[in-house]
Amino acid sequence: MSDQKLRIGVIGIGWYAGTALIPRLRETGRAEIVAIARRNTDRLAQAQQELKVGEAYTDWREMLDKSQLDAVVISTPPNAHTEPALAALERGLHVFVEKPIALTPADAQRMGAAAAEADRTLMVGYNARGMGSWRTIRRLLSEDAIGSLRQVSVTACMDLRFIWRGMALPEETQNVFASSAYYGDVFGRGNWRTLPDIVGGGMFADVGSHIQDIALWLANGAPTQVAGFAQSQASPAILSALAHLDNGVLLSLAFNDAVSGGETLRPFYSRGRMTFYGDRGQLTADWTKIMSTEAEEIWLEQEGVRTQVEPAFESVHPATVFVSTVLDGAPNLCPAHEAARTVALTEAIYRSEAEGRIVRV
């Protein structure tokens, strides 16, 4: 294990970077946050003070030119991932980028090619990949606990009305947001999550990206043919999709971000289930929290006998793994070519629904 400290610059100091990524990086004891960048001058100054970071820039390009860095963390909206990632890789820096990696498969592939050419780590921040429950399921599948995997079925519903309808959050929640340098422009009417050109679609491209990645990662395949159906192309995102993967596995998805969590408007209400069907049994995982989350119950059925499975691994955060990958050569939790599969699936589902046909990827 290297004693070196990773010097990191963070591009995009919003809710997640300030409250999750930077604390996780610092917890490793092996990462130094040298600089931060954000366009909003007032919020940049507040974040710099709260996070106690020495350098702050309103232009990430200036940060790359002036700061002494080994790596960057990119936590901007999805439409602003590609350019800073390519610029950082060109300078020989390692890159941790939030999900989804890009808005198009072509941009995702460009980023992966640039990382390979620079011989630098490019990791995408899909949290579920580090969680003990999903890692346990991945091991069970790799050990053929249910035989050869044939199908994966995913259902996910949530209550995101407060984002796409601009509904008021509970007063105590609003007070927390208002007092922070990180939350002000993340939720509520007109925030970037409600703008399709920024997130690559509706909530299915944003929150649903986590769910798609888990399914493709555990199925160990990429989409080749996709059929998508939507109740509406606008928010809410109520859609179903079918995909044929390159390893023969069939994937079905049902996603709905307009299922009430109660009129008290419980932020981040969610219910989900993912089932894996093999020729000798099945695995089922249930969760009740939004975005990337642990599977709270795992059930394994073999030859008609159903047993509950406890996670066999501790959970780790992608930002923690990123430090180990760069400094110690640990495996990349989510390389660019795998993250590109999710972008391709999202794009194909939207295209299929819009054009009324099966899309070949």
N, C-alpha and C positions, 0 to 999 in steps of 0.2 A: 504493500500500500504506500502510495506516494505521500510525502509530507507537504507537497506543494499546495498552495492555495490558488484556487481558480478566481481570476479577476474578471468580474462580470459587469456588463452594462445592460440595463433593462430598458427596452423600448416599449412605451405604453404603460403608464402607471395608473391603472384603473383598479376597480374593485378586486379582481382576482390576483393581480400582480402584487398589490399592496398587502392583502390580508392572507394570502396563501403561498404564492411562489417565493417571495422574498423571505418570509419567515422560515419556510422549509429549507431554502438554500443556506440560510445562516445557521440553522440547527445542525447542519452537517459538521460545522466547525472547519470546513475546508473550502469555503467560498466567501469571497469578499465582494460586496456590492460597491463597485467603484463609482458608478454613474447611473443616472436615470434620465429619461427623455419623455417629454409630453408637450403637446402644443399649447395647452391652456396654461398661461403664465401663473395665474393665481393658484390653481390646483397643483401645479408643479412645485411651487414654493411651499405650499402646505405639506405636500407629500415629502419633499426633501427634509423639512423640519421634523415631521413625524417619524420618518424612517431613518433619520440621521445619516444621510448620504452626502459625501463630500462634493460631488459634481452633479450639476443639473443643466439640462439643455432643452430648448424648445424645438430643436431640429436634430433628429437622430443622426443625420449625416455629419454634423459637426461633432457629435459625440464619438463617432467612429474615427474621425480624423484626429481628434485631440486627446482622447482618453487612452490610457495604457490598459488594454483588455486582452483576455484570452478567449472570452466567449460573450455571446449576447443572448438575452431572453427576449423574445418578441411576444408581447401580450397586447397587441393592437387588435382592432376589429379584423375579421377574416380577409377583407379586400385589401388590407395593408400588410399582409404577411410576406408576399413574394419579393418585393423590391428590397426591403431591408435585409432579408435573409440572403439574397444573392450578393448584396454589397458586403455583408459581413463575411461570407464564405470567400469572396474574392480577396479579402484582406487576410485570409488565413485564420479566421475565428471560428470556433465551434458555435453551434446554434441550437437553442431550445425554442421551439415555436408552438404557440397554442393551437388548439384544434379549431376548425378543420385546417389542414395544412395550407390550403389555397382554395380559390373559388372554382378552378378548372383543373382537370387531370393534366393538361399540358403544363400549367404552371407548377403543379406538384412534381411532375417529371423533371422539369428544368431545375427545380431546387434539389432534387435527389442527384441529378447528374452533376450539379455544381459541387455538392458535398463530396461526391466520389472523386471528382477531379482535384479538389483541394485536399483530399484525404483528411477530412474533418467530420466530426460527429454532427449529424442533424437529427434531432429527436423531436417527436411530436407529443404534446402533453395530454394523452388519453389516460386519465386517472385510473379507470377500471382495470387496465392491464397490470397495475401494481397491486391490486387488491387481493387479499388472501382467498376470498371465495371464488373469484373468477380464475385465479391461478390454480386452485384446486380442481375446478371443472376442466381446465385445459389439460392438467395432468391425467385426470381420469379418461378423457377422450384419447389422449396419446397412448394410454395403456390399454386401449380397446375395451374399456369397462362395459360398453354397450355394443361392442362389435364394430363393424364398419358403419361410419356415420352416413346416413342417407338424407335426412331432412333436418332443418332448423326452423322452428316457428317462434315468432316474437310478437307479443302484444304489449303496447305501452300507452297509457293514458295519463293525463295530467291536467292541472288547472292553471293555464297561463293567461287567463283573461286580463290580469292586471298589466301584462306587457303589451299585448296586441290590441287591447281595447282601451288602454290608458286609464284603467280603473284605479281608484285610490287604495293604497295599501293601508293596513291598520296604522293608527297614529303613532304608536310606539315604534313601529318599523320605520316609518317616515322620519322620525326624529333621529334614529340611528344613522340613516342615510344622509340626512341633512348636515350632521355634525362631522362627517368624514370627508377626507380628500378623495376618497375612492369611489363612492357610490353615486354621487350626484347625477351623472349623465348615463347611468347604466340602465335604470328602470324607469318606467313611466312613459307617457305619451311622447312620441317623436324620438325616443332613444334609438340608437343604431340597430338594436336587435329587431326593430320593427321595419327596417328598410331592406327589402330583398336584394338590392344591388350591393349592399355591404356584407350581408351574411350568406349570400348565395341562394336565397329562397326564404321561406318562412321558418318557423320554429323547428321544422323537421330537419332543415339544413344546419341549424344551430344546436339545440338540445338533442335532437334526434341523431346528430352525428356520433355522439357517444354510443348510442344503442346500435347503430349500424356497425361501428368499429368493433364492438364486443362480438357481435354475431359473425362478422367476417374473420376476425382473429381466431375465434374458437373453431369455426368451420374450416379454417386454414385454406380459404379459397378466395378467388376474385370473380366478380360478376362477368358473365359473357353474354347473357340474354336477360332482358328486364322488361317487365310489364307493370305499369303504374296506373292507379286509378285514384282519383281525388273527388271529394264532394264539391270542393271549390279550390281554385288556384290562389285565392286570397286567404288571409287568416280568418278563421282558425285553420290549422292544417289537419284535415281529416282525410286520411289516405290509406290505401292498401297497396301492397306491391308483392310481386313474385319475381324471383331471380334464379337463374341457373348458373351455378358456379363452375369454374374451370376444372374442379376435381369431381364433378358429377353431383355434388350436394345441391339439394333444392332448398331455397330460403323463402319464407313468407313473412311479411311484416304488416302489422296493423298499428297505426299511430294516430292519436287523437289528443290535441292539446286544449280541448274545450269540454272536458268532463269536470263538473263542479266538485270542488273540494269543500263545499259548504258556503252559505251566504256570508259567513264571517270572513270569507276570502283567505283561506289558509295558503300563504305563499308557498309555492313549490310542492303542493300536493301531487302525489304520483302513485301509480300502481303499475307493475309490469311483471311479465312472465316470459321466460325463454325456455323452450323445450328442445332437446336434442334427441332425435330418433335414430337408433342404430338397428342392426339386424338381430341383436341379442338383448335389447333393452332400451331404456330411455333415461335421460337426466332432465330434471326440471329445476329451474332457479327462479325464485320470486324476490321482488324488491318493492319498497314502499317510499323511496325518496327519489327526488328528481335528479337529472343529469347523471354523471357517473357516480355510481353508488355500489355498495356491497350487495351481493345477493344474500338476503337475510335467511332464506331457507333453501337448502339443496336436497333434492330427493333423487335417489338412484333406484331404478327398478330393473332387476335382472331375473329373467325366467319367472316373471309374475310376482316376485318378492320385492317389496318396496321398503327401503331403509333410508333414514335421514343421514346426511353426510355433514360432518363438521369441517370447517376450513383447516387445511393442513399447512398453511403458510401464514406468516405475518404479512400485513399490508405495508407497502412502501409507496412513497409518492414519486411520480416521475421526475420531479426536480431533484430529488435526492439521488435517484438512479443516474440522472444526467451527470452529476458531479463524479460519481464512481465510473461511469463510462469514459469520460474524458481523462480522468486522472489515473484510473486503474485498468482500463481496458475491459470493464464489465460489459455484458451484452447490451446492445441498444434496445430499450424497451419498445420503441415504436419508430422504426426507420421510415424514411420518406416513401419508399415504394409500397409499404404496407398502408400508410396513411392515404396514399393516392387511390387505393381501392375504394375507400369510403367516399371520396370525392366523385369517383366515377359512378358509384352506385347512386348517389344523390342526384347527380346530373341526369343519369339515364332514367330514373323514376320520373323526374319532372318532364323530361323530353317525351317519354312514352305517354304520359297523361295528356300533354299538350297536343301531340300528334296523333293520338289514338292508335298506336301500333306498338308491337314489340320492338325494342331497341337492342341492337347488337353492340356490345361494348368492344 
